[in-house]
Amino acid sequence: MTFITAIRPVPRRRHALAAVLLGTLLAMSGHAQTPQRIPVSEIKPLLALAAERGAAHGVLTGPGADYVRRRFDAATPIEIDVATLHALPQPGCARLEVTTRQRDVLEQGKRTDQELRWQVSFCRDGSFPEKR
């Protein structure tokens, strides 16, 4: 027994609409992955926020940012991402990983993107954990 299924042609307008919707969804998903960055002149607020919420994203502003931009001849923002690695025994404290990055940095005569990762233990009340 042979089955034949008839497929009706879809009007071109539907193809165009589907393409527009797909493009919009892709643009939205790419945009949703960009973290909301908090302007900070020092890193402590980001550390406290990450210790409380698990992560924080910022951009360095003020004299510190101005110095780094002059030092490395870069006009690009200095992004800071802080992520909780694990909770510490002291309530409200966590081990955090800090990542700073800046694009188009001039170092040793070459332009490159720079990234620095380091870890610190910090508490959401703005203090460092007690040594035990």
C-alpha positions, 0 to 999 in steps of 0.5 A: 500500500502506498500513501501519498501526502499532499503538501500545500505550498506555504506563501512566501510571506510566511517564510519571511515572517518565520525568518524575521521571528528566528532572527529576533529570537537569535538576537534576543538570546545573544543579548540576554547572555551579556551581563548587566555591569555595575559601574564601580570605582573599587572592587569591594561592592562586587565581592560582597554582591557575589558572596551574597548572590553567587555572581556579580559583574562590573566595569571599573570607573574613576581614577583607578580606571583612568590610570589603567587606561593610560598605563596600557594606552587602551580606551576600552572598558575594564570589565570585572566578573566575580563568581562564587566558587564555594561557601566557607564555614563562616556564615555569609562568606565565600571563596570567590574568583575574580576575572578582570579583562580589557581589550586592545591593551598595548603591552610590549609594543603589541595590542592584545586582549588581557585577562587576569584571574585571582581568588579571594575569600570575602564576606557579604558584610564587606569583611574578610573571613576570620582565620580559624 
